[in-house]
Amino acid sequence: MSYACLKSFELNKGNYKGFLVFTSKGDLIEYYQEKYNAELIFRERMIINSQIGKQLILSNLGIDLNDEE
């Protein structure tokens, strides 16, 4: 998940930079909410916002994106 967040910073532009949207299987929704602080936005569609993404990248990959803005 951390690598996907990193790619979202590299590939997305403008207001979407750093946002990760994905579809979860129904049984995994609570897992993603607890483990990654993902938000359920519609049915099985989930999102990780850019601030949470930065935290995941720093804690799991050791890359600090706060210095790049």
Secondary structure, DSSP 8 states (H G I E B T S, - for coil): -HHHHHHHHHH--GGGTT-EEEE--GGGHHHHHHHH--EEEETTEEEE-HHHHHHHHHHHH----GGG-
